[in-house]
Amino acid sequence: MSRSYRHSPFMGHCSHSDKPGKILANRALRAATRQAFSDCRDFDDFIAPLLREVSNVWSFPKDGKGRIKKSWPDYAKYMRK
C-alpha cells in the first residue's frame, strides 16, 4: 500500500470526517425523542422530532470538500493516501 494515491483530486476542508458531528447530532435526536415520548399522554399524541430540528449541519466539523490544484506546492504530498 506504499504506492497508493488518490484517484480524484478532492480533499475535505478543516477536518478528516463528519463522524463526531453525526455522533452528537444523533445523540441529541435520541434525547429529544425520549423527551417527546415521556411528555405525550398516549401513543396517538406522540410526534417524533426530526434530525434537522435538533441539529445543524452547518456546525459539523468538516466544511465540505475542495479541489486540489496542481499549482499547489505540495500537490504530490496531498495526492498520496
C-alpha positions, -999 to +999 in steps of 0.1 A: +000+000+000+030+023+000+022+033-036-015+041-031-027+075-042-059+094-047-077+089-080-096+122-077-080+154-065-105+164-038-099+169-002-120+178+029-117+213+045-106+216+082-113+181+094-110+145+083-146+134+087-181+144+098-183+115+122-180+135+155-208+158+143-230+130+133-225+113+167-235+144+186-265+150+163-279+115+167-273+117+204-294+149+205-321+133+184-323+103+207-326+126+237-353+147+221-372+116+211-371+102+247-382+136+260-411+138+235-422+103+243-422+109+280-442+141+275-470+125+255-501+111+273-508+083+249-492+069+218-516+088+194-502+121+207-466+112+200-448+133+174-412+123+168-387+151+163-367+153+130-330+152+129-330+187+113-349+201+142-323+191+168-291+196+149-275+219+124-253+206+096-235+239+093-220+233+128-204+200+118-165+199+119-159+193+082-167+222+060-172+204+026-147+194+000-125+213-024-103+205-054-065+202-050-049+223-077-018+211-095-002+245-089-001+239-051+035+234-039+027+201-021+004+186-047+021+152-047+020+150-009-017+157-008-024+131-036-008+103-015-030+084+009 
